[in-house]
């Protein structure tokens, strides 16, 4: 199993799960593109990775803007010669009771999580079709099954799942797979910022009684990105400690 010398672009990889995924891919010999909308995060991550000897470039781009996305993919191919693996990781959430959510909350959540995934997948399409090889891995969420206070986020992530299934159907004969990873509670800086009572409540809902780590997501991505995983497509891989088994 290998992704050696494959070109991988990971959106939202200036920090968190995206950064850890990019690091694990680079360790396996992939040429990695770090993307984030925050230039400082991109520059810091690229410098860190280069110091570790990785083959990496950084691209600051707003994934909600079609021109920005298309330029990022063109510059990636101009530099590395191809785009083999796309990880649509960038995301955000605006949460709250239905009656309190604003139209802006809805729009930005849908744009970043769903529109951004669509635009990046569309931009990658022609390059992958030309090579008759590609891996598109979308980061959804267990929340696509629904969650109180998560109307925009759950809707966006459900859209990501549906888009993934559609991509798998459209692109399967072109040598391109499309799959989803649906994380549950993952230990990130955002978790540490939650009030203790909120953390305790969420942990109480976990069948395993613990959080996942960013590496749990990174290694799941590696599995789906591998050259040998060509017969897995259109699937949702839950990495959630069993949280997807029930609602509430």
CORMOKA-V736155 format. One record per backbone hydrogen bond with DSSP energy under -0.5 kcal/mol. NH is the residue of the N-H (numbers start at 1). CO is the residue of the C=O. E is the energy in kcal/mol with one decimal. If there is no record, write none. Layout:
BEGIN
nh: [NH/NH]
co: [CO/CO]
e: [E/E]
END
This chain:
BEGIN
nh: [5/6/8/8/9/10/10/11/11/13/13/14/15/18/19/20/21/22/23/24/25/26/27/28/29/30/31/32/32/33/34/34/35/35/36/39/42/43/44/45/46/47/48/49/50/51/52/52/53/54/56/57/59/61/61/63/65/66/69/70/71/72/73/74/75/76/77/78/79/80/81/84/85/86/87/88/88/89/95/96/100/101/101/106/107/108/109/110/111/112/113/114/115/116/118/119/120/121/122/123/124/125/126/127/128/129/130/131/132/132/133/134/135/136/137/137/138/138/139/140/140/142/144/145/146/150/154/155/156/157/158/159/160/161/162/163/164/165/166/167/168/169/170/171/172/174/175/176/177/179/180/181/182/183/184/186/187/188/191/192/193/194/194/198/199/200/201/202/203/204/205/205/206/207/208/212/216/217/218/219/220/221/222/223/224/225/226/226/227/229/230/232/233/234/237/237/238/239/243/245/246]
co: [29/3/6/31/85/8/33/9/87/10/35/35/12/15/15/16/17/18/19/20/21/22/23/24/26/25/6/30/55/8/32/57/10/33/59/37/38/39/40/41/42/43/44/45/46/47/48/49/50/49/54/32/34/36/59/61/62/64/65/66/67/68/69/70/71/72/73/74/75/76/77/7/7/135/9/86/137/87/93/149/97/97/98/102/103/104/105/106/107/108/109/110/110/111/114/115/116/117/118/119/120/121/122/123/124/125/126/127/128/129/128/175/84/177/86/135/136/179/88/138/181/183/141/142/143/147/150/151/152/153/154/155/156/157/158/159/160/161/162/163/164/165/166/167/168/171/172/171/134/136/235/138/237/181/239/184/212/186/188/188/189/190/191/195/195/196/197/198/199/200/201/202/203/205/241/185/213/213/214/215/216/217/218/219/220/221/222/223/2/226/228/229/231/178/180/235/236/182/240/242/243]
e: [-2.7/-2.2/-0.6/-3.2/-2.8/-0.5/-2.0/-0.5/-2.3/-0.7/-2.4/-0.5/-0.5/-0.7/-1.5/-2.2/-2.4/-2.4/-2.3/-2.4/-2.2/-2.4/-2.4/-1.1/-1.7/-2.2/-3.0/-0.6/-2.3/-2.8/-0.6/-2.9/-1.3/-0.6/-1.1/-0.7/-1.7/-2.8/-2.4/-2.2/-2.7/-2.3/-2.3/-2.6/-2.7/-2.1/-0.8/-0.5/-1.8/-2.3/-1.0/-2.0/-3.2/-1.2/-0.6/-0.8/-1.9/-0.6/-2.3/-2.7/-2.3/-1.9/-2.1/-2.3/-2.7/-1.8/-2.4/-2.6/-1.6/-3.2/-2.0/-1.9/-2.6/-3.0/-2.7/-0.6/-2.2/-1.6/-0.5/-2.4/-1.8/-1.2/-0.6/-1.8/-2.9/-2.5/-1.5/-2.5/-2.7/-2.3/-1.8/-2.2/-2.1/-2.3/-2.3/-2.9/-2.2/-2.1/-2.6/-2.3/-2.0/-1.3/-0.7/-0.5/-2.3/-2.8/-2.1/-1.0/-0.8/-0.7/-1.8/-1.4/-2.1/-2.7/-3.1/-0.6/-0.5/-2.9/-2.4/-0.9/-2.8/-2.7/-2.0/-1.9/-2.2/-1.9/-3.4/-1.7/-2.5/-2.7/-2.2/-1.9/-1.7/-1.9/-2.2/-2.7/-2.3/-2.0/-2.0/-2.8/-2.3/-1.8/-2.5/-2.7/-1.2/-1.9/-1.2/-1.6/-2.3/-2.4/-3.2/-2.6/-2.7/-0.7/-1.9/-0.6/-3.3/-1.1/-0.9/-1.4/-1.1/-0.5/-1.4/-0.6/-2.1/-2.7/-1.9/-2.4/-2.5/-1.7/-0.6/-1.2/-1.7/-0.5/-0.9/-3.0/-1.5/-0.9/-2.2/-2.7/-1.0/-2.3/-2.2/-1.8/-1.8/-2.1/-1.0/-0.6/-1.9/-1.5/-0.6/-0.7/-0.6/-3.7/-2.9/-0.6/-0.7/-1.9/-1.5/-1.9/-1.0]
END
